[in-house]
C-alpha cells in the first residue's frame, strides 16, 4: 500500500465512495472539490475497475464532461481492473492527501439531496448506473471498510487525528484536550515517537522545571510524573548522577538515542560551567552526564546542534549578561568538550539566535540579539575547514529578530516568530537551503521564546508551534502542513497514445509502498505489486487476460526504457566530455600552480635580497654619521691649531719690536745699561 490504510480492493471502494461514485457514494456536501479535468478520468477509472473495457455507445448528451468521461474510458482500452483501482486511489491522494482520515467515521448516504460542490454534469458522471453484479460487489458494508482502516493505521508516522486539519502554508489552532501546561516562553520542546515533550521555561520571571507531554495521536496534554532514580547512562563511558531537573529557561533540548539531552540554560543558581542533563523517556527520570575536556562557561540562549555524534554549541549569554560568540563541540561518545578556534569572521556575540546544519557539513547561524540590538544576518561555518563565511541570500530579507524558533524540513529552514525589542514578528520566513533564497510563509501571531517541532501527518511534514510571549504568556498549540511533495496535475486526456503511456507510468508508481525506514525500495515495490496482483486475480480465467495486459504494458515500458537508454547514453557522453574538460582544467591548474610556486620562490629571493640591501644601507648610514662626526672634530682641531699659531706669531712679533726701541731709548733689554 502506498500509505497505511485498508488493503485493495477495500481501499479503492472507500476512495470511490468518498469521491461520490457508486451506490455507496458519500453525501455531496462531504465529497472533495475536484476539477472538471479530474472528474472524467476518475469516472473512467471507476468504470474500468468495476465494469471493464468500455463497450457503451458514445453518449448523445451535450455535456462536455460526459463526453470526456466516455472518451477517457475508451482510451483506457484493456487496462486491468487492479491497475485502474490503484490509479484511481493515486489521483485522489494527489488531489486530497487527507482523504483517508476523512473517510474514517464517514456515514455514506446516497439519498442526501444537499447541494453538490460540483456541476450537475459531474454529478451524473458520478452516479452512472452499474450492472447488477457490480452493484453487489460494491454493496459491501462500509463498517468493514472502516474497521480495516482502523486496524491498519498503526504506522511509524504520527497520524494526527485533529478536529481542525492542518493546511499548507497556514497556521491553525487544533482542538486539544487534557490539562494545559502553564503558559511559558524560553522553554524547549522535542518530538520522540508520537509525543511532543515540553521542558522548563519562564512564566512571569519564574523558572519552570516540569515535563509536559502532548500526545500527537489525539492532541491530549499530560504531565510527566518524574522519578528520582538515576537513569542508565547513554554509554558505558558516561558517569551519571541521579538528580532532578532544576527550574530553567533558555536551555537547549536535543534527542540522542532514546534520551533527551538538556544543555545549559538560565537558572537562579547558575553553575560555573555548562551542565548536560539526560531525560529518559522510558523511566521518566533525570540524570547529570559528567563531561570532560574544556567545559565551556555556563550560559543560556545558546544554540546546540546535533551533527553525527557531536553537539555544536554557539553563542549565548552568561549570568553576568555578557554575550558570547564562542564555538564549542561536545563528543557524545566520550563526553569530552573542545573549544574550537575557527578562521574567518565569526558572528558577533549574541543570544536567542537559531542554528541548523545542512548536508552534515555546514552550520548556519541566523539572527539573535545583543542588548538593544537585533540581527538578521546569516553566517555559515564549514565544519570541514572550520571557516566562517557570510553569504548574501536572495529573496525577501527577514526583519531583525531574536527569540524566534526554527525547524528544518528537507531543504527548507523555517524561522517562526521572534521579536525586535519593539513587538513580536508574525511572518514565518523560509530559507531554501539549496538556493539560499528567502521567502515569506504563513503568519502566526508574533511571539518570542516559542518552540517549533516537526511531526508527520499522512506522510507529510507538519510543524507544531507551542507557547511564547507577546504581551502575555501563551500555552496555545498551532500547526501548519508543509507538504513537501510536488503536486503535478495529470495530463491523461491529450491523446490515446499519451493516455496509454500515462496509464502505464501511473500504474508503475501507484504500487509504491514505503519500507520499514520510510523510503521506497525496489524490492518492496516489486513484492507489494506482485502480492496485490495475486490478491486481485482469484479467478484463473482472468489470469490469462490480465497477463496479456501486463505484457502489453511491459512492451510499452520497454519502449520507454529504450528511449531512456538513449538519453542515458547521451548523458554519459556529456559526462565523459565534462570529465575530459575537468582533467584539462586540472592539468592547467597544476601548471599554473607550478608557475605560481616558481614566482613565489623568486619573490622570496627578491625579498631576501631587499632585506640584505636594507641592512647594508643601514650600516652605511651609521658609517656616514660617524664620518660626519670625525670631520666636525677635525675642523675643530684645525681651528684650535690656527688660533695657537696666531698667538705664537703675535708673541714673537711683540718681543722683537720691544728690543729695538729699547736700544734706541738707552734701555737695553734685561735692564742692563751699557758702559762707556
C-alpha positions in Angstrom: 0.0 0.0 0.0 1.1 3.5 -0.8 0.1 4.6 2.7 -1.3 2.9 5.8 -5.0 2.1 5.4 -7.2 -0.7 4.2 -5.9 -3.1 1.5 -7.2 -3.3 -2.0 -9.9 -3.6 -3.2 -11.4 -2.1 0.0 -9.2 0.9 -0.3 -10.5 1.6 -3.8 -14.1 1.2 -2.7 -13.6 3.6 0.2 -12.0 6.1 -2.2 -14.8 5.7 -4.7 -17.5 6.2 -2.1 -15.7 9.3 -0.7 -15.4 10.7 -4.2 -19.1 10.2 -4.9 -19.1 7.2 -7.3 -21.4 4.2 -7.0 -24.3 3.3 -4.7 -22.2 3.8 -1.5 -21.4 7.4 -2.6 -21.0 9.9 0.2 -23.1 12.9 0.8 -22.5 15.7 -1.9 -21.5 18.1 0.9 -18.8 15.7 2.1 -17.2 15.0 -1.3 -13.8 16.5 -2.3 -13.6 19.5 -4.5 -12.3 18.1 -7.8 -11.6 19.9 -11.0 -13.6 19.3 -14.2 -10.4 17.8 -15.7 -10.0 15.2 -13.0 -13.7 14.1 -12.7 -14.0 12.5 -16.2 -10.8 10.5 -15.7 -11.8 9.3 -12.2 -15.2 8.2 -13.8 -13.3 6.3 -16.5 -11.1 4.6 -14.0 -14.1 3.7 -11.8 -15.9 2.2 -14.8 -12.8 0.3 -15.9 -12.2 -1.1 -12.4 -15.8 -2.1 -11.8 -17.1 -3.0 -15.3 -14.1 -3.4 -17.5 -13.3 -2.1 -21.0 -15.8 0.4 -22.4 -18.4 -1.1 -24.6 -21.1 1.5 -24.1 -22.1 3.7 -27.1 -21.0 7.3 -27.2 -23.3 9.5 -25.2 -25.6 11.8 -27.1 -25.6 14.4 -24.3 -24.3 17.9 -24.9 -22.3 17.8 -21.7 -18.6 18.0 -22.4 -17.9 16.2 -19.1 -19.9 13.2 -20.0 -18.2 13.1 -23.4 -14.8 13.4 -21.8 -15.6 10.7 -19.4 -16.6 8.3 -22.1 -13.6 9.2 -24.2 -11.3 8.7 -21.2 -12.9 5.3 -20.6 -12.4 4.3 -24.2 -8.7 5.3 -24.1 -8.1 3.0 -21.1 -8.8 0.1 -23.5 -7.9 -3.2 -21.8 -6.3 -1.8 -18.6 -6.5 -4.3 -15.8 -9.0 -3.7 -13.1 -6.4 -3.7 -10.4 -4.3 -1.1 -12.2 -7.4 1.1 -12.6 -8.1 0.8 -8.9 -4.6 1.8 -7.9 -4.6 4.7 -10.4 -7.9 6.0 -9.0 -6.6 6.0 -5.5 -3.3 7.6 -6.5 -5.1 10.5 -8.3 -7.4 11.1 -5.3 -4.4 11.1 -3.0 -2.7 13.8 -5.1 -5.8 15.9 -5.1 -6.8 15.3 -1.4 -3.9 13.9 0.6 -6.0 13.6 3.7 -8.9 11.7 2.2 -8.2 8.5 4.2 -8.5 10.3 7.5 -11.8 12.0 6.3 -13.2 8.6 5.4 -12.7 7.5 9.0 -16.1 7.5 10.6 -17.8 8.7 7.4 -21.5 7.9 7.1 -22.4 7.1 3.5 -25.9 8.4 2.4 -26.9 8.0 -1.2 -30.3 9.8 -0.6 -28.8 13.1 0.5 -30.3 15.9 -1.6 -27.9 18.6 -0.4 -26.3 20.9 -3.0 -23.3 19.3 -4.7 -19.9 21.1 -4.8 -19.5 20.0 -8.5 -21.6 20.6 -11.6 -24.7 18.6 -12.5 -22.8 17.0 -15.3 -20.1 15.8 -13.0 -22.8 14.6 -10.6 -24.3 12.5 -13.5 -20.9 11.0 -14.2 -20.5 10.1 -10.5 -24.0 8.5 -10.4 -23.6 6.4 -13.6 -25.5 3.1 -13.3 -23.7 -0.1 -12.8 -24.6 -3.7 -13.6 -26.3 -5.8 -11.0 -23.2 -7.9 -10.4 -21.1 -4.8 -9.9 -23.7 -3.3 -7.5 -23.5 -6.5 -5.4 -19.7 -6.2 -5.3 -19.8 -2.5 -4.3 -22.5 -3.0 -1.6 -20.0 -4.3 0.9 -20.8 -2.9 4.4 -19.0 0.4 4.9 -18.3 -0.7 8.5 -16.0 -3.4 7.3 -14.0 -0.8 5.3 -13.8 1.4 8.4 -12.7 -1.5 10.5 -9.9 -2.2 8.0 -8.9 1.4 8.2 -8.7 1.4 12.0 -6.9 -1.9 12.0 -4.2 -0.7 9.6 -3.4 2.8 10.9 -0.5 1.6 13.1 2.1 3.4 11.1 5.5 4.7 12.1 4.4 8.2 11.0 2.4 10.0 13.6 -1.3 10.1 12.3 -2.7 13.3 13.8 -6.5 13.0 14.1 -7.5 16.6 14.6 -10.7 18.4 14.8 -9.1 21.0 12.5 -7.0 19.6 9.8 -3.7 21.2 9.0 -3.5 23.4 5.9 -0.5 24.0 3.8 1.2 27.4 4.5 -1.4 28.3 7.1 -1.2 28.1 10.8 -4.3 26.7 12.5 -5.1 26.0 16.1 -6.3 22.4 16.7 -8.6 21.3 19.5 -6.6 19.9 22.4 -7.7 18.1 25.5 -6.2 17.4 28.9 -4.9 19.9 31.4 -2.9 22.6 29.6 0.6 23.4 30.8 1.4 26.7 32.5 1.8 29.4 29.9 5.5 30.0 29.2 8.3 31.0 26.9 12.0 30.2 26.6 11.2 26.6 27.1 12.4 23.7 25.0 10.5 21.0 23.0 11.3 17.9 21.1 9.3 15.1 19.4 10.0 11.4 20.2 7.7 8.9 18.5 4.2 10.2 18.7 4.8 12.5 21.7 6.0 16.1 22.0 7.9 16.8 25.2 8.0 20.3 26.6 10.5 21.0 29.3 11.0 24.0 31.6 10.6 27.6 30.6 9.8 31.0 32.1 6.5 32.3 33.4 6.3 35.8 35.0 10.0 35.6 35.8 9.6 32.3 37.5 11.7 29.4 36.1 9.9 26.1 35.5 11.2 22.5 35.7 8.1 20.5 34.7 7.9 18.0 31.8 4.7 18.2 29.8 3.8 15.7 27.1 1.4 16.3 24.1 0.1 13.0 22.6 0.1 13.7 18.9 -2.3 10.9 18.1 -5.2 12.7 19.9 -3.7 16.0 21.0 -4.0 15.4 24.7 -1.8 17.1 27.3 -0.4 15.2 30.3 2.2 16.0 32.9 5.0 13.5 33.4 5.4 12.1 36.9 9.1 12.4 37.4 11.1 9.8 39.2 14.2 10.5 41.3 16.2 7.4 40.4 19.2 7.6 38.2 18.9 6.6 34.6 21.2 4.2 32.8 24.0 6.1 31.0 24.0 6.7 27.3 27.2 4.8 27.0 29.3 2.9 29.5 31.9 5.7 29.5 29.4 8.3 30.7 29.2 8.7 34.5 25.9 10.0 35.7 24.4 11.3 38.9 20.8 10.9 40.0 19.1 14.3 40.0 16.0 16.4 39.3 15.9 19.0 36.6 16.3 22.4 38.2 13.9 25.3 37.2 15.5 26.5 34.0 14.9 28.6 30.9 16.8 29.3 27.7 18.2 25.8 27.6 18.6 23.6 24.5 16.9 20.2 24.0 18.3 17.5 21.7 17.3 13.9 21.1 20.1 11.5 21.3 19.3 7.8 21.0 16.4 7.2 23.4 17.0 10.2 25.6 16.5 13.9 25.6 19.6 16.0 26.4 19.0 19.3 28.1 22.1 21.5 27.6 22.9 24.7 29.6 20.2 27.3 30.3 19.5 30.1 32.8 18.7 29.2 36.4 18.5 31.0 39.8 21.6 29.2 41.0 23.8 29.1 37.9 26.9 26.8 37.8 30.3 27.9 36.6 30.3 25.6 33.6 27.7 24.1 31.2 25.8 21.1 32.6 24.4 18.3 30.4 21.3 16.5 31.7 19.6 13.5 30.2 15.9 12.7 30.5 15.0 9.0 30.0 11.5 8.9 28.3 11.1 5.3 29.4 11.7 5.7 33.1 10.7 9.4 33.3 13.9 10.2 35.3 16.7 12.7 35.0 20.5 12.2 35.3 23.5 14.5 35.0 26.1 13.4 32.5 29.6 14.1 33.6 31.7 15.8 30.9 35.4 16.3 30.5 37.8 18.4 28.5 37.5 22.2 28.0 34.0 22.6 29.5 32.6 26.0 28.4 31.2 28.6 30.8 27.6 28.4 31.8 25.1 30.3 29.7 21.6 30.5 28.3 20.1 31.4 24.9 22.7 29.5 23.0 22.1 27.1 20.1 23.0 23.4 20.3 23.0 21.4 17.0 23.5 17.7 16.7 25.9 16.7 13.9 26.6 13.0 13.9 27.6 12.2 17.5 28.7 15.7 18.3 26.9 18.6 19.8 27.9 22.0 18.4 27.2 24.9 20.8 27.5 28.5 19.7 27.0 31.8 21.5 24.6 32.6 24.3 24.5 34.9 27.3 26.2 34.2 30.7 25.0 35.1 34.1 26.7 38.5 34.0 24.7 39.4 30.9 27.8 39.2 28.7 27.0 38.0 25.2 29.2 35.2 23.7 30.2 34.1 20.2 32.5 31.2 21.1 32.2 27.8 19.5 32.3 24.5 21.5 31.9 20.9 20.5 30.8 18.0 22.8 31.7 14.5 21.6 28.7 12.4 23.0 30.7 9.2 22.7 33.4 10.3 25.0 31.5 13.2 26.7 34.5 15.5 26.0 34.3 19.2 25.3 36.6 21.0 23.0 36.8 24.8 22.2 37.1 25.5 18.5 39.1 28.4 17.1 37.6 28.8 13.6 39.1 31.0 10.9 37.3 33.9 9.2 35.0 36.4 10.8 32.5 34.8 13.2 29.1 36.2 14.0 29.1 39.0 16.6 28.3 38.0 20.2 24.6 37.2 20.6 21.9 35.0 22.1 18.4 33.8 21.3 19.5 33.1 17.7 18.9 29.9 15.7 21.1 27.3 14.1 20.8 24.3 11.8 23.1 22.1 9.8 22.9 21.4 6.1 24.4 18.3 4.4 26.1 17.3 7.7 28.8 19.9 6.9 27.5 23.5 7.0 26.4 25.1 10.3 24.1 28.0 9.7 23.5 30.8 12.3 20.7 33.3 11.9 19.5 36.3 13.8 19.6 36.8 17.6 20.1 39.7 19.8 22.7 41.6 21.9 21.5 44.1 24.5 19.4 46.5 22.5 20.4 45.2 19.0 18.7 42.5 16.9 20.3 40.9 13.9 19.0 39.4 10.6 22.4 38.3 9.3 23.2 34.8 8.1 26.6 33.1 8.8 27.8 29.7 7.7 30.6 27.6 9.3 32.2 24.9 7.1 32.7 22.1 9.6 35.4 20.5 7.5 37.6 23.5 7.2 36.3 25.3 10.3 36.0 28.5 8.4 33.3 31.2 8.8 31.7 32.9 5.8 28.7 35.3 5.5 26.7 34.8 2.3 24.2 37.3 1.0 20.9 35.3 0.4 18.5 36.5 -2.2 14.7 37.0 -1.9 12.8 38.8 0.8 15.2 39.8 3.6 13.8 38.9 7.1 13.4 41.6 9.7 16.0 41.6 12.5 14.8 39.4 15.3 15.7 37.4 18.4 13.8 34.8 20.4 12.5 33.1 17.3 12.1 29.4 16.7 13.3 27.3 13.8 12.9 23.8 12.3 14.5 22.3 9.2 12.3 20.3 6.9 14.1 18.9 3.9 15.9 21.8 2.2 13.6 24.4 3.8 14.6 26.2 7.0 11.5 27.6 8.8 12.0 30.7 11.0 9.0 31.3 13.2 8.1 34.3 15.3 10.6 36.3 17.3 10.8 40.0 18.2 12.8 43.1 17.5 12.7 44.8 21.0 9.5 46.6 19.9 6.9 44.0 19.1 6.6 40.4 18.0 7.0 39.4 14.4 4.2 37.4 12.8 5.6 36.3 9.5 7.1 32.9 9.0 10.3 33.1 7.0 11.5 30.2 4.9 15.1 29.8 3.6 15.7 27.4 0.8 19.0 25.8 1.8 19.8 24.7 -1.8 19.5 28.1 -3.4 19.8 30.4 -0.3 16.6 32.3 -1.2 14.3 33.8 1.5 10.6 33.7 1.1 7.7 34.6 3.3 5.3 31.9 4.6 2.2 31.9 6.7 1.6 34.4 9.6 1.4 33.4 13.2 0.6 35.8 16.0 4.0 37.4 16.8 5.6 35.7 19.8 9.1 35.4 21.3 10.6 32.4 23.0 8.2 29.9 21.4 9.1 26.4 20.3 8.6 24.7 16.9 8.9 20.9 16.3 8.0 18.6 13.4 5.8 15.5 13.2 4.3 13.6 10.3 0.7 13.7 9.1 -0.5 11.5 6.3 3.1 11.1 5.1 3.7 14.9 5.1 5.7 17.0 7.5 3.6 19.2 9.9 5.1 22.0 12.1 3.9 22.3 15.7 4.4 25.6 17.5 3.8 26.0 21.2 4.0 28.8 23.8 5.8 32.1 23.6 5.3 35.6 24.8 3.8 38.7 23.2 2.5 40.9 26.0 1.1 37.8 27.6 2.4 34.2 28.1 0.9 31.6 25.9 0.2 27.9 26.1 -1.5 27.5 22.8 -0.7 25.0 20.1 -0.6 25.8 16.4 0.1 23.5 13.5 0.9 24.0 9.8 1.3 21.5 7.0 4.4 21.9 4.8 3.5 19.4 2.0 7.0 18.6 0.7 5.6 16.6 -2.2 5.4 18.3 -5.6 1.8 18.3 -6.9 1.9 17.6 -10.6 -1.6 17.7 -12.3 -2.1 14.6 -14.5 -2.4 15.1 -18.3 -4.3 12.0 -19.4 -6.7 13.4 -21.9 -4.2 14.5 -24.6 -4.3 11.5 -27.0 -4.9 7.7 -26.8 -1.1 7.1 -27.0 -0.4 9.6 -24.3 -3.2 8.2 -22.2 -1.8 4.7 -22.5 1.7 5.8 -21.7 0.5 7.8 -18.7 -1.6 4.9 -17.5 1.5 2.6 -17.7 3.6 5.1 -15.8 0.9 5.8 -13.2 0.3 2.1 -12.8 4.0 1.6 -12.1 4.1 4.3 -9.5 0.8 3.5 -7.7 2.3 0.3 -6.4 4.9 2.1 -4.4 5.0 1.4 -0.7 7.3 2.7 2.0 9.8 0.3 3.5 10.4 0.0 7.2 12.5 3.1 7.3 10.0 5.1 5.4 11.8 5.1 2.0 10.8 3.3 -1.2 12.9 0.4 -2.3 12.9 -1.7 -5.5 12.3 -4.9 -3.6 9.4 -3.6 -1.6 7.8 -2.1 -4.8 8.0 -5.4 -6.7 7.0 -7.6 -3.8 4.0 -5.4 -3.0 2.8 -5.1 -6.6 3.1 -8.9 -7.0 1.1 -9.5 -3.9 -1.6 -7.1 -4.9 -1.9 -8.6 -8.4 -2.3 -12.1 -6.9 -4.9 -10.8 -4.4 -6.9 -9.2 -7.2 -6.7 -12.2 -9.6 -8.5 -15.1 -7.8 -10.2 -16.3 -10.9 -7.9 -18.4 -13.1 -10.0 -17.4 -16.2 -9.0 -13.8 -15.7 -5.3 -14.5 -15.2 -4.6 -15.1 -18.9 -6.4 -11.9 -19.8 -4.5 -9.9 -17.2 -1.2 -11.5 -18.2 -1.8 -10.3 -21.7 -2.5 -6.8 -20.4 0.7 -6.9 -18.3 2.7 -8.0 -21.4 1.3 -5.1 -23.4 2.3 -2.7 -20.6 5.7 -4.3 -20.3 6.3 -3.9 -24.1 5.3 -0.2 -23.7 7.6 0.1 -20.8 10.4 -1.5 -22.8 9.9 1.2 -25.5 10.2 3.9 -22.9 13.3 2.1 -21.5 14.9 2.2 -24.9 14.3 5.9 -25.1 15.7 6.3 -21.6 18.8 4.3 -22.7 19.4 6.8 -25.5 19.1 9.7 -23.0 21.4 7.9 -20.6 23.9 7.3 -23.4 23.9 11.0 -24.3 24.2 11.9 -20.7 27.2 9.5 -20.3 28.8 11.1 -23.4 28.3 14.5 -21.9 29.6 13.3 -18.6 32.7 12.0 -20.4 33.2 15.3 -22.1 32.9 17.1 -18.9 35.4 14.8 -17.2 37.8 15.5 -20.1 37.3 19.2 -19.6 37.9 18.8 -15.9 41.1 16.9 -16.5 42.3 19.6 -18.9 41.4 22.2 -16.4 43.2 20.3 -13.6 46.3 20.0 -15.7 46.2 23.7 -16.5 45.7 24.4 -12.8 48.7 22.2 -12.0 50.9 24.0 -14.4 49.7 27.4 -13.1 50.4 26.1 -9.6 53.9 25.2 -10.5 54.4 28.6 -12.2 52.9 30.3 -9.2 55.2 28.3 -6.9 58.2 29.4 -9.0 57.2 33.0 -8.9 56.7 32.8 -5.2 60.3 31.4 -4.9 61.6 34.3 -7.0 59.6 36.7 -4.9 61.1 35.2 -1.7 64.6 35.6 -3.1 64.0 39.2 -4.1 62.6 39.9 -0.6 65.7 38.3 0.9 67.9 40.5 -1.4 66.0 43.6 -0.5 66.3 42.8 3.2 70.1 42.4 2.8 70.3 45.7 0.9 68.3 47.4 3.7 70.8 46.1 6.2 73.7 47.4 4.2 72.1 50.7 3.7 71.6 50.9 7.5 75.3 50.1 8.1 76.4 52.7 5.6 74.2 55.3 7.2 75.8 54.6 10.5 79.3 54.9 9.0 78.3 58.2 7.3 77.1 59.6 10.6 80.5 58.5 12.2 82.5 60.2 9.4 80.5 63.4 9.8 81.3 63.4 13.5 85.0 62.9 12.7 85.0 65.7 10.2 83.5 68.1 12.7 86.1 67.1 15.3 88.9 67.6 12.6 87.6 71.1 11.7 87.6 71.9 15.4 91.2 70.8 15.8 92.2 72.8 12.7 90.6 75.9 14.2 92.4 75.3 17.5 95.8 74.9 15.7 95.2 78.1 13.7 94.5 80.0 16.9 97.6 78.7 18.6 99.7 79.7 15.6 98.3 83.2 15.6 99.0 83.6 19.3 102.6 82.4 18.9 103.2 84.7 16.0 101.9 87.7 17.9 104.1 86.9 20.9 107.2 86.7 18.7 106.3 90.0 17.0 105.9 91.8 20.2 109.2 90.5 21.6 111.1 91.6 18.6 109.7 95.1 18.4 110.4 95.8 22.1 114.2 95.2 21.9 115.0 97.7 19.1 113.2 100.6 20.7 115.0 99.8 24.0 118.3 100.2 22.4 117.3 103.4 20.9 116.0 104.7 24.2 119.0 103.7 26.2 117.3 100.9 27.9 118.6 97.7 26.5 116.9 94.5 27.2 117.1 92.9 30.6 117.7 96.4 32.2 121.4 96.3 31.5 122.9 99.7 30.9 125.9 99.8 28.6 129.2 101.1 30.0 131.3 103.6 28.4 
